[in-house]
Amino acid sequence: MSHDHFSGPAPIGRTAARVVVGLLTVIGLAAVVGMILLWPSGRDVAVPAPFQSSTGGAVTTEYGTVVSQDIGPCGSPSNGRVFASSPTPPTVSGFDCRRSIVTIDTGTNEGTRTLLEITPGPGTPDLRVGEEIRLVRGTDDTGTAIYAFDDYSRTLPLALVAAIFAVVICVVARWRGLRALIGLGIALGVLVVFVLPAILDGRSAILVALVGGTVILYGVLYLAHGPNLRTSSALLGTVVSMGIAAVLSEGAIRLTSVTGLSEEQNTDVQAYLDHVSITGLLLAGFIIGSLGVLNDVTITQASAAFELASLDPDATRRSIFASAMRVGRDHIASTVYTLVLAYAGGALPLLLLFSVAGRSIHDVITGDAVAIEIVRSCVGGTALALSVPLTTAIAVVLARPPRRGAAGAEGRGAAGAQGRGAAGNRKSTGRHAAG
């Protein structure tokens, strides 16, 4: 029995450990084979028309900095054009708009300027001097470059937020926190390199999600928590619960007939990527979305079971399971409403629109947009609840050897001691008789 993989705070049942490790080995190999079989072919997918540039290819963006901002008449010939010093005044006096002079910081026209005329209104950007922005670069009929506002440049702010997050995690959780961050990078890599390209390639979305989710779990759990049986029990419970979530998701989607077409991005996928199944995409989203909360609960349950077994060497499996389940019930109660509130928070703008639409609460709840969130919450909550007793049972079996084996060992030890004592008495009696 390997010390690295089978070590733990309490004695371990040898047979149970071999069974769990064997199951995880088979599942891991199946995930690797599945990834090989489902690996995207690398075929080129044409950029859909709404996302194309004026030349028919992908949109090109450059970075710029706002150096001047005022309100004045629109209609300058320099709007979106490249110039070196100042924009050309409008030839006809029209309505007023926000005028921003932007220095182009990257690309073929780096160092020059352009003018952005933005009419005030809902959703239009309110630019300020000194702000860094992204510009879309296109061309007109003569091939001259034209620029337009694309989005704010968030590279530095996002880097600062991510750096603060990483520093806090590493300071509080130390090396385990660092390993968790590396695991997060692995998870994002699997999603970007395998899951998304495979779905785009027309592979079965549910199979891709299951295989990709399994690979993510192996990398994240073992890297963050170490290759031991405590982690292995959580991993096995999470993988099985993920499979349960997949079955529940498919059944719930078929039962409720949710389509996902109430969401604009799904409509775009159906319109421009007709080889991708929207239902499969929903299923994949349900499965991938359940991984985080399942991982959280199963790790907690495995740790609770192993710690309880370590604290009381005389505790039976039944008592350890009952104690760990009390912890698990509290965790379920807190995580379920956390799960629902997280989904509700994401759908808050939609709920706000429904609240002023004058529709009945029944129509709102049973509509496709809200029904998807309800189904997602219920599926995630059900898989979460089932993962608690499942993972706890696995962890208890690994953390506490069967009492019968221990009793047998004690019986054999007592019998041996009695035998050695009787033999010693016989020898002593023989010596006295001889003397």
Disulfide bonds with the S-S distance in Angstrom:
Cys74-Cys97 1.88
